[in-house]
Amino acid sequence: MNGAAVTATLPRVRAKASPRAGRLFESLIRLCFGGNAIVAVVVLALITLFLLREGFGFFGGNLQNLRVYRAAGLEYVDLMRDQADAHAALSRSLSEVRVKELRGLLKQGRSLEKANAALAPFDQFATAFSDAGTNLSGLVSDLGDQALGIKQEMMIGSGGETASSGEAGEAAPAGVLPTVQGLRASYPLYEHVNAGMAATLRNLLANPPALSIRAAQAAFEKVDLRTRRYLAAFPEKAQELRAWNPAKPVRWYQAITSFLFGKSWITASFWQDWYGIIPLLVGSIMVSVVALVLAVPFGVASAIYVSEIASRREQRLIKPYIEFIAAIPSVVLGFFGIAVVGQAIRAASESSFLHWVPFFPISERLNVFTAGSLLALMAVPTIFTLSEDALRNVPGGFKEASYALGANRLQTIGRVIVPASLSGIVSAILLGLGRVIGETMVVLLCAGNRIAIPDFTQGLGAFFEPVHTMTGIIAQEMGEVVRGSIHYRALFMVGLVLFALTLLINLAAQKITARYRMSIG
């Protein structure tokens, strides 16, 4: 009886132990997989706090820089400098006109000596055009030296700081303001120089040189139009100089707007540092657009072919090779872009077959298109793999019902399978965008690293100009910057913007995916 009783109790013990063990096992699973989400949130919060901590103080330092810039008179000099730089740009455009005319004359069979002799009147015109801005450039140089001297006095007077903190930094110190007003005493001289330059340029435009090559003539007409607009802006520039006031306060929000909407990124300058993210943001967006324009058709089309059309032998051949691209180091792709892709694009632009393209030939082999082409190669595996998974997850009944209604393969793919998997394809494209916009090494090697907004007046030619990107600037400058400086903190603010942009892309992917799932359901 005792043995039977013990035996009878064994199943009961197991019955009681089994649910407890199951609940413990479920708790462990829940802790493990639910903990991943918690860890992700914690890591995300830590990254955000780290970027904010390291970037903290940037806007305060940037505000001080802007206050010194105005109080020392650097802003006043730069108003004149912008005018001088615009004239120099027009002079460089005349050099490009000369190159077009010279090439055309050489193609007509003239010798180099005769072509240069025919260009002698144009050279006299270009020389006189360039000399018209000499006096203005000299005035800017002299006033610049005075403004730098005032800036040094301000730094010495504030104990080496760029400007005083708080409200005292809103206006120039009392001992400096009279010196700054001395800069404004040069305004009558500026008016005299300005009037002389305007008269010289108008006389030159009234007697333009003769050009026999149509392309050169068209280019000169553009320079003529730009010069007339330049002259028309003289009264506005003079009014700006007359209204300039060194005691005008620089508000706190200008430190933020100058970063978010500033068009210059200039560091370690003896004159003035600028931290404007617009040229870096534009460069990142342009490179990403080129990459997606090339990668999306190839990635999605290859996924449709492998999933719905290719035989098993073709699948075993195509799929591994496309996915193998993801294993290639980005630095190797960057070297390939420098040595092969960039050189090939420039050689193609110089060929006679593409002479009809208005912005060909290009002078820079490292540009937006070169970097975008390499990034497209990196994005194709991501888009291909995720799109193929989305296509294969479409229920087989959809395809069978389409065939049963008399649709052929192409109609089934275009009207049933692709729409049903559209949420997955859109997610694949957005994840490919996240892969592209966060890439560093390829853009650092192949984008040209010119911190400037491309000339969008050239249309598609802007995509063949060098740019710099947010990831590239961080990788290039972080190793040399002084820790804790305003430059150091500015790079972390760029990283924060990049981080926020990536989060927005992921959020958009989730929203679009949910929307298409609801519409399909």
VEXDREN-2710 file (C-alpha; in Angstrom, 1 decimal):
% VEXDREN-2710
k/r/px/py/pz
1/MET/0.0/0.0/0.0
2/ASN/2.8/2.4/0.8
3/GLY/4.6/1.7/-2.5
4/ALA/1.3/2.1/-4.4
5/ALA/0.6/5.3/-2.6
6/VAL/4.0/6.7/-3.4
7/THR/3.6/5.6/-7.0
8/ALA/0.2/7.3/-7.2
9/THR/1.5/10.5/-5.9
10/LEU/4.3/10.8/-8.6
11/PRO/2.0/11.9/-11.5
12/ARG/0.5/14.5/-9.2
13/VAL/4.0/15.9/-8.4
14/ARG/4.9/16.0/-12.1
15/ALA/1.5/17.7/-12.9
16/LYS/2.2/20.4/-10.3
17/ALA/5.9/20.8/-11.4
18/SER/5.2/21.0/-15.1
19/PRO/3.1/24.2/-15.2
20/ARG/5.5/25.9/-12.9
21/ALA/8.5/25.0/-15.1
22/GLY/6.5/26.1/-18.1
23/ARG/5.7/29.4/-16.6
24/LEU/9.4/29.9/-15.6
25/PHE/10.5/29.1/-19.1
26/GLU/8.0/31.5/-20.6
27/SER/9.2/34.2/-18.2
28/LEU/12.8/33.6/-19.3
29/ILE/11.7/33.9/-22.9
30/ARG/9.7/37.1/-22.2
31/LEU/12.6/38.6/-20.3
32/CYS/15.1/37.7/-23.1
33/PHE/13.1/39.0/-26.1
34/GLY/11.3/41.8/-24.2
35/GLY/14.7/42.8/-22.7
36/ASN/16.1/43.4/-26.2
37/ALA/13.5/46.1/-26.7
38/ILE/14.4/47.6/-23.4
39/VAL/18.1/47.5/-24.2
40/ALA/17.4/49.1/-27.6
41/VAL/15.5/51.9/-25.9
42/VAL/18.3/52.4/-23.3
43/VAL/21.0/52.4/-25.9
44/LEU/19.0/54.9/-28.0
45/ALA/18.6/57.2/-25.0
46/LEU/22.3/56.9/-24.1
47/ILE/23.4/57.8/-27.6
48/THR/21.0/60.8/-27.6
49/LEU/22.3/62.0/-24.2
50/PHE/25.9/61.5/-25.3
51/LEU/25.4/63.6/-28.4
52/LEU/23.6/66.3/-26.5
53/ARG/26.2/66.3/-23.8
54/GLU/29.2/66.6/-26.1
55/GLY/27.4/69.2/-28.3
56/PHE/26.2/71.2/-25.3
57/GLY/27.7/74.6/-25.3
58/PHE/28.0/74.8/-29.1
59/PHE/25.2/77.4/-29.5
60/GLY/26.6/79.5/-26.7
61/GLY/30.0/79.6/-28.3
62/ASN/28.5/80.2/-31.7
63/LEU/26.6/83.1/-30.4
64/GLN/29.8/84.6/-29.0
65/ASN/31.4/84.2/-32.3
66/LEU/28.6/86.0/-34.1
67/ARG/28.7/88.9/-31.6
68/VAL/32.5/89.4/-32.1
69/TYR/32.0/89.2/-35.8
70/ARG/29.6/92.1/-35.7
71/ALA/31.3/94.1/-33.0
72/ALA/34.8/94.0/-34.6
73/GLY/33.5/95.1/-38.0
74/LEU/34.2/91.9/-39.7
75/GLU/30.6/91.8/-40.9
76/TYR/31.0/95.3/-42.4
77/VAL/34.1/94.2/-44.4
78/ASP/32.4/91.0/-45.6
79/LEU/29.5/93.0/-47.1
80/MET/32.2/94.6/-49.4
81/ARG/34.0/91.3/-49.8
82/ASP/30.9/89.6/-51.1
83/GLN/30.7/92.2/-53.9
84/ALA/34.4/91.7/-54.7
85/ASP/34.0/87.9/-54.7
86/ALA/31.1/88.2/-57.1
87/HIS/33.2/90.2/-59.5
88/ALA/36.0/87.7/-59.3
89/ALA/33.5/84.9/-60.1
90/LEU/32.4/86.9/-63.2
91/SER/36.1/87.2/-64.2
92/ARG/36.5/83.5/-63.9
93/SER/33.5/83.0/-66.1
94/LEU/35.2/85.0/-68.8
95/SER/38.1/82.6/-68.6
96/GLU/35.7/79.7/-69.3
97/VAL/34.4/81.7/-72.3
98/ARG/37.9/82.0/-73.7
99/VAL/38.5/78.2/-73.3
100/LYS/35.3/77.5/-75.4
101/GLU/36.4/80.0/-78.1
102/LEU/39.9/78.6/-78.2
103/ARG/38.7/75.0/-78.5
104/GLY/36.3/76.0/-81.3
105/LEU/39.1/77.8/-83.2
106/LEU/41.4/74.8/-82.9
107/LYS/38.7/72.4/-84.2
108/GLN/38.3/74.7/-87.2
109/GLY/41.9/73.9/-88.1
110/ARG/43.7/77.1/-86.9
111/SER/47.0/76.8/-85.2
112/LEU/47.4/77.7/-81.6
113/GLU/49.4/80.8/-82.4
114/LYS/46.7/82.1/-84.8
115/ALA/43.9/81.2/-82.4
116/ASN/45.6/83.2/-79.6
117/ALA/46.1/86.1/-82.0
118/ALA/42.4/86.0/-82.9
119/LEU/41.6/86.1/-79.1
120/ALA/43.7/89.2/-78.5
121/PRO/40.7/91.6/-78.4
122/PHE/38.8/89.3/-76.0
123/ASP/41.9/89.1/-73.8
124/GLN/42.0/92.9/-73.6
125/PHE/38.4/92.9/-72.7
126/ALA/38.8/90.3/-70.0
127/THR/41.9/92.0/-68.5
128/ALA/40.0/95.3/-68.3
129/PHE/37.1/93.6/-66.8
130/SER/39.3/92.0/-64.1
131/ASP/41.2/95.2/-63.4
132/ALA/37.9/97.0/-62.7
133/GLY/37.7/95.3/-59.3
134/THR/41.2/96.0/-58.2
135/ASN/40.4/99.1/-56.2
136/LEU/37.5/97.4/-54.4
137/SER/39.7/94.4/-53.6
138/GLY/42.4/96.7/-52.2
139/LEU/39.9/98.5/-50.1
140/VAL/38.5/95.2/-48.7
141/SER/42.1/94.1/-47.9
142/ASP/42.9/97.4/-46.0
143/LEU/39.6/97.3/-44.0
144/GLY/40.1/93.7/-43.3
145/ASP/43.4/94.4/-41.6
146/GLN/41.8/97.0/-39.4
147/ALA/38.9/94.7/-38.5
148/LEU/41.3/91.9/-37.5
149/GLY/43.2/94.4/-35.3
150/ILE/40.0/95.3/-33.6
151/LYS/39.2/91.6/-33.1
152/GLN/42.6/91.1/-31.5
153/GLU/42.0/94.0/-29.1
154/MET/38.6/92.5/-28.1
155/MET/40.2/89.1/-27.4
156/ILE/43.0/90.7/-25.3
157/GLY/40.5/92.9/-23.5
158/SER/38.3/89.9/-22.6
159/GLY/41.2/87.8/-21.3
160/GLY/41.5/85.6/-24.5
161/GLU/37.8/84.8/-24.8
162/THR/36.1/85.5/-28.1
163/ALA/33.5/87.7/-26.5
164/SER/32.0/88.4/-23.1
165/SER/29.2/86.2/-22.0
166/GLY/25.6/87.1/-21.2
167/GLU/24.0/90.3/-22.3
168/ALA/27.3/92.2/-22.2
169/GLY/28.3/90.4/-25.4
170/GLU/25.4/91.9/-27.4
171/ALA/27.2/95.2/-28.1
172/ALA/30.8/96.2/-28.8
173/PRO/32.9/97.3/-25.7
174/ALA/33.0/101.0/-25.2
175/GLY/36.7/101.3/-26.1
176/VAL/36.3/99.4/-29.3
177/LEU/33.2/101.1/-30.7
178/PRO/35.0/104.3/-31.8
179/THR/37.5/102.2/-33.7
180/VAL/34.7/100.3/-35.4
181/GLN/33.1/103.6/-36.4
182/GLY/36.4/104.4/-38.0
183/LEU/35.7/101.6/-40.5
184/ARG/32.5/103.2/-41.4
185/ALA/34.4/106.4/-42.2
186/SER/35.6/104.6/-45.3
187/TYR/32.2/104.6/-46.8
188/PRO/32.7/107.7/-49.0
189/LEU/35.8/106.0/-50.5
190/TYR/33.8/102.9/-51.1
191/GLU/31.2/104.9/-53.0
192/HIS/33.9/106.5/-55.2
193/VAL/35.4/103.0/-55.9
194/ASN/32.0/101.6/-56.5
195/ALA/31.0/104.3/-59.0
196/GLY/34.3/103.9/-60.9
197/MET/33.9/100.1/-61.2
198/ALA/30.3/100.4/-62.3
199/ALA/31.2/102.9/-65.0
200/THR/34.1/100.7/-66.3
201/LEU/31.9/97.6/-66.5
202/ARG/29.1/99.4/-68.3
203/ASN/31.5/100.7/-70.9
204/LEU/33.0/97.3/-71.4
205/LEU/29.5/95.7/-71.9
206/ALA/28.6/98.4/-74.4
207/ASN/31.5/97.3/-76.6
208/PRO/31.7/93.5/-76.3
209/PRO/34.4/91.5/-78.1
210/ALA/33.5/89.5/-81.2
211/LEU/33.3/85.8/-80.9
212/SER/32.9/83.3/-83.8
213/ILE/32.1/80.1/-81.9
214/ARG/28.4/79.7/-81.0
215/ALA/29.1/78.0/-77.6
216/ALA/31.5/80.7/-76.6
217/GLN/29.0/83.4/-77.7
218/ALA/26.2/81.8/-75.6
219/ALA/28.5/81.5/-72.6
220/PHE/29.4/85.2/-73.0
221/GLU/25.8/86.2/-73.1
222/LYS/25.2/84.5/-69.8
223/VAL/28.2/86.4/-68.3
224/ASP/26.8/89.6/-69.7
225/LEU/23.4/89.0/-68.1
226/ARG/25.0/88.1/-64.7
227/THR/27.1/91.3/-64.9
228/ARG/24.1/93.5/-65.5
229/ARG/22.3/91.9/-62.5
230/TYR/25.5/92.4/-60.5
231/LEU/25.5/96.1/-61.4
232/ALA/21.8/96.5/-60.6
233/ALA/22.4/95.2/-57.1
234/PHE/24.9/98.0/-56.3
235/PRO/22.4/100.4/-54.8
236/GLU/21.1/97.7/-52.5
237/LYS/24.6/96.8/-51.3
238/ALA/25.3/100.5/-50.7
239/GLN/22.1/100.8/-48.6
240/GLU/23.1/97.7/-46.6
241/LEU/26.5/99.3/-45.8
242/ARG/24.9/102.6/-44.8
243/ALA/22.5/100.8/-42.5
244/TRP/25.1/98.6/-40.8
245/ASN/25.3/99.1/-37.0
246/PRO/28.0/97.5/-34.9
247/ALA/25.9/98.0/-31.7
248/LYS/22.9/96.1/-33.1
249/PRO/22.4/93.1/-30.7
250/VAL/22.8/89.5/-31.9
251/ARG/19.9/87.5/-30.6
252/TRP/20.2/84.1/-29.1
253/TYR/18.2/82.4/-31.8
254/GLN/20.6/83.5/-34.5
255/ALA/23.2/81.0/-33.1
256/ILE/20.7/78.3/-33.9
257/THR/19.5/79.6/-37.3
258/SER/23.1/80.2/-38.5
259/PHE/23.7/76.5/-37.9
260/LEU/20.5/75.0/-39.3
261/PHE/20.3/77.4/-42.3
262/GLY/23.9/78.6/-42.7
263/LYS/25.5/78.0/-46.1
264/SER/29.1/78.1/-45.0
265/TRP/31.2/75.6/-43.1
266/ILE/34.6/77.3/-42.4
267/THR/36.8/76.2/-39.5
268/ALA/40.3/77.2/-38.2
269/SER/40.0/80.6/-40.0
270/PHE/41.9/83.6/-38.9
271/TRP/39.0/85.7/-40.1
272/GLN/35.7/84.1/-38.9
273/ASP/34.5/80.5/-38.3
274/TRP/31.2/79.5/-39.7
275/TYR/29.2/76.3/-38.8
276/GLY/26.4/76.0/-41.3
277/ILE/25.0/72.6/-42.0
278/ILE/23.2/73.3/-45.2
279/PRO/26.1/72.4/-47.6
280/LEU/26.7/69.2/-45.8
281/LEU/23.0/68.3/-45.7
282/VAL/22.6/69.1/-49.4
283/GLY/25.6/66.9/-50.2
284/SER/24.3/64.0/-48.3
285/ILE/20.8/64.3/-49.9
286/MET/22.2/64.6/-53.4
287/VAL/24.5/61.5/-53.0
288/SER/21.6/59.5/-51.6
289/VAL/19.3/60.5/-54.4
290/VAL/21.7/59.4/-57.0
291/ALA/22.3/56.1/-55.1
292/LEU/18.6/55.4/-54.8
293/VAL/17.8/56.3/-58.5
294/LEU/20.4/53.7/-59.5
295/ALA/19.8/51.1/-56.8
296/VAL/16.0/50.9/-56.6
297/PRO/15.4/49.7/-60.2
298/PHE/18.2/47.2/-60.1
299/GLY/17.4/45.9/-56.6
300/VAL/13.7/45.6/-57.0
301/ALA/13.8/44.3/-60.6
302/SER/16.3/41.7/-59.8
303/ALA/14.3/40.6/-56.8
304/ILE/11.2/40.2/-59.0
305/TYR/13.1/38.2/-61.5
306/VAL/14.8/35.9/-59.0
307/SER/11.5/35.4/-57.1
308/GLU/9.0/34.9/-59.9
309/ILE/10.8/34.3/-63.2
310/ALA/14.3/32.7/-62.8
311/SER/14.8/29.0/-62.8
312/ARG/16.4/27.3/-59.8
313/ARG/19.8/27.2/-61.6
314/GLU/19.6/31.0/-62.2
315/GLN/18.5/31.6/-58.6
316/ARG/21.6/29.7/-57.3
317/LEU/23.8/31.8/-59.6
318/ILE/22.3/35.3/-59.2
319/LYS/21.3/35.5/-55.6
320/PRO/24.7/34.6/-54.0
321/TYR/26.6/37.0/-56.2
322/ILE/24.3/39.9/-55.5
323/GLU/24.4/39.3/-51.7
324/PHE/28.2/38.9/-51.9
325/ILE/28.5/42.6/-52.8
326/ALA/27.5/43.4/-49.2
327/ALA/30.7/41.6/-48.0
328/ILE/33.0/43.9/-50.0
329/PRO/34.7/46.5/-47.6
330/SER/33.6/50.0/-48.2
331/VAL/37.2/51.2/-48.4
332/VAL/37.8/48.8/-51.3
333/LEU/34.7/50.2/-53.1
334/GLY/36.1/53.7/-52.4
335/PHE/39.4/52.9/-54.0
336/PHE/37.6/51.3/-57.0
337/GLY/35.6/54.5/-57.3
338/ILE/38.7/56.7/-57.4
339/ALA/40.7/54.5/-59.8
340/VAL/38.0/53.2/-62.1
341/VAL/34.5/54.8/-61.8
342/GLY/35.5/58.4/-61.5
343/GLN/38.0/58.2/-64.3
344/ALA/35.6/56.4/-66.6
345/ILE/32.9/59.0/-66.0
346/ARG/35.2/61.9/-66.8
347/ALA/36.5/60.1/-69.9
348/ALA/33.0/59.4/-71.1
349/SER/32.1/63.1/-70.6
350/GLU/35.0/64.1/-72.9
351/SER/34.0/61.7/-75.7
352/SER/32.5/63.1/-78.9
353/PHE/29.6/60.8/-78.6
354/LEU/28.3/62.8/-75.6
355/HIS/29.2/66.3/-76.8
356/TRP/25.5/67.2/-76.9
357/VAL/25.2/67.1/-73.1
358/PRO/25.3/70.8/-72.0
359/PHE/27.5/70.4/-68.9
360/PHE/30.0/67.9/-70.5
361/PRO/33.0/67.6/-70.2
362/ILE/33.3/67.6/-66.5
363/SER/36.5/68.7/-64.8
364/GLU/36.2/66.7/-61.5
365/ARG/36.3/62.9/-61.5
366/LEU/35.3/62.8/-57.8
367/ASN/31.8/64.2/-57.5
368/VAL/28.2/63.4/-56.5
369/PHE/27.6/61.0/-59.3
370/THR/30.7/59.0/-58.6
371/ALA/30.0/58.6/-54.9
372/GLY/26.3/57.9/-55.6
373/SER/27.2/55.1/-58.1
374/LEU/29.3/53.4/-55.5
375/LEU/26.7/53.8/-52.8
376/ALA/24.1/52.3/-55.2
377/LEU/26.3/49.2/-55.5
378/MET/26.3/49.0/-51.7
379/ALA/22.5/49.5/-51.4
380/VAL/21.5/46.9/-54.0
381/PRO/22.0/43.8/-51.8
382/THR/19.9/45.3/-49.0
383/ILE/17.1/46.3/-51.3
384/PHE/17.3/43.0/-53.3
385/THR/17.3/40.7/-50.2
386/LEU/14.4/42.4/-48.4
387/SER/12.3/42.8/-51.5
388/GLU/12.8/39.2/-52.4
389/ASP/11.6/38.1/-49.0
390/ALA/8.6/40.3/-49.3
391/LEU/7.7/38.9/-52.7
392/ARG/8.1/35.3/-51.5
393/ASN/5.8/36.0/-48.5
394/VAL/2.9/36.7/-50.7
395/PRO/0.3/33.9/-50.2
396/GLY/0.3/31.4/-53.0
397/GLY/-3.5/31.7/-53.3
398/PHE/-3.1/35.2/-54.7
399/LYS/-1.1/33.9/-57.6
400/GLU/-3.3/30.9/-58.2
401/ALA/-6.4/33.1/-58.2
402/SER/-4.9/35.4/-60.7
403/TYR/-4.0/32.6/-63.1
404/ALA/-7.5/31.1/-62.6
405/LEU/-9.0/34.4/-63.9
406/GLY/-6.9/34.2/-67.0
407/ALA/-4.0/36.6/-66.2
408/ASN/-0.6/35.9/-67.6
409/ARG/2.6/35.9/-65.6
410/LEU/3.4/39.6/-66.3
411/GLN/0.0/40.7/-65.3
412/THR/0.1/38.6/-62.2
413/ILE/3.4/40.1/-61.2
414/GLY/2.4/43.7/-61.9
415/ARG/-1.1/43.7/-60.6
416/VAL/-1.1/41.1/-57.8
417/ILE/2.3/40.1/-56.4
418/VAL/4.0/43.5/-56.4
419/PRO/1.0/45.4/-54.9
420/ALA/0.6/42.7/-52.2
421/SER/4.3/42.9/-51.3
422/LEU/4.5/46.7/-51.7
423/SER/4.9/47.3/-47.9
424/GLY/7.9/45.1/-47.8
425/ILE/9.4/46.7/-50.9
426/VAL/9.0/50.2/-49.6
427/SER/10.6/49.2/-46.3
428/ALA/13.5/47.7/-48.2
429/ILE/14.0/50.9/-50.1
430/LEU/13.9/53.0/-46.9
431/LEU/16.3/50.7/-45.2
432/GLY/18.5/51.0/-48.3
433/LEU/18.3/54.8/-47.9
434/GLY/19.4/54.5/-44.3
435/ARG/22.3/52.3/-45.4
436/VAL/23.3/54.9/-47.9
437/ILE/22.9/58.1/-45.9
438/GLY/25.0/56.7/-43.0
439/GLU/27.9/55.5/-45.2
440/THR/31.2/57.3/-44.5
441/MET/34.2/55.8/-46.3
442/VAL/32.9/55.8/-49.8
443/VAL/31.7/59.5/-49.7
444/LEU/34.9/60.5/-48.0
445/LEU/36.9/59.0/-50.8
446/CYS/34.7/59.7/-53.9
447/ALA/32.5/62.7/-53.3
448/GLY/35.3/65.3/-53.8
449/ASN/35.0/66.9/-50.3
450/ARG/34.2/70.4/-51.4
451/ILE/32.2/72.2/-48.8
452/ALA/29.9/74.2/-51.1
453/ILE/26.4/74.0/-52.4
454/PRO/26.5/72.9/-56.1
455/ASP/25.4/75.3/-58.8
456/PHE/21.8/74.2/-59.5
457/THR/21.5/76.6/-62.4
458/GLN/23.3/73.9/-64.4
459/GLY/20.4/71.5/-64.0
460/LEU/21.6/67.9/-63.9
461/GLY/25.2/69.2/-64.1
462/ALA/25.0/69.9/-60.4
463/PHE/25.2/66.2/-59.8
464/PHE/28.7/66.1/-61.4
465/GLU/30.2/68.6/-58.9
466/PRO/32.1/67.8/-55.8
467/VAL/30.4/68.0/-52.4
468/HIS/30.9/67.1/-48.8
469/THR/28.5/65.1/-46.6
470/MET/27.6/65.0/-42.9
471/THR/29.3/61.6/-42.3
472/GLY/32.4/62.7/-44.3
473/ILE/32.9/65.9/-42.4
474/ILE/32.8/64.1/-39.0
475/ALA/35.2/61.4/-40.2
476/GLN/37.6/63.9/-41.7
477/GLU/37.7/66.5/-38.9
478/MET/37.0/64.7/-35.7
479/GLY/40.6/63.3/-35.4
480/GLU/42.2/66.7/-35.6
481/VAL/39.8/68.9/-33.7
482/VAL/40.6/70.2/-30.1
483/ARG/38.4/68.4/-27.6
484/GLY/35.9/70.7/-26.0
485/SER/36.3/73.5/-28.6
486/ILE/33.3/74.9/-30.5
487/HIS/34.5/73.0/-33.6
488/TYR/34.4/69.8/-31.6
489/ARG/30.9/70.5/-30.4
490/ALA/29.7/71.5/-33.9
491/LEU/30.7/68.1/-35.2
492/PHE/28.6/66.4/-32.5
493/MET/25.7/68.7/-33.5
494/VAL/26.1/67.4/-37.1
495/GLY/26.0/63.9/-35.7
496/LEU/22.8/64.7/-33.8
497/VAL/21.2/66.0/-37.0
498/LEU/22.3/62.8/-38.8
499/PHE/21.0/60.7/-36.0
500/ALA/17.6/62.4/-36.0
501/LEU/17.4/62.1/-39.8
502/THR/18.0/58.4/-39.6
503/LEU/15.3/58.0/-37.0
504/LEU/12.9/59.9/-39.2
505/ILE/13.6/57.6/-42.1
506/ASN/12.9/54.5/-39.9
507/LEU/9.7/56.1/-38.6
508/ALA/8.6/56.8/-42.2
509/ALA/9.3/53.1/-43.1
510/GLN/7.1/52.0/-40.2
511/LYS/4.3/54.4/-41.1
512/ILE/4.3/53.5/-44.8
513/THR/4.4/49.8/-44.0
514/ALA/1.5/50.0/-41.6
515/ARG/-0.5/52.0/-44.2
516/TYR/0.0/49.5/-47.0
517/ARG/-0.8/46.6/-44.7
518/MET/-4.1/48.2/-43.8
519/SER/-4.9/49.0/-47.4
520/ILE/-4.1/45.4/-48.5
521/GLY/-6.0/43.9/-45.5
END
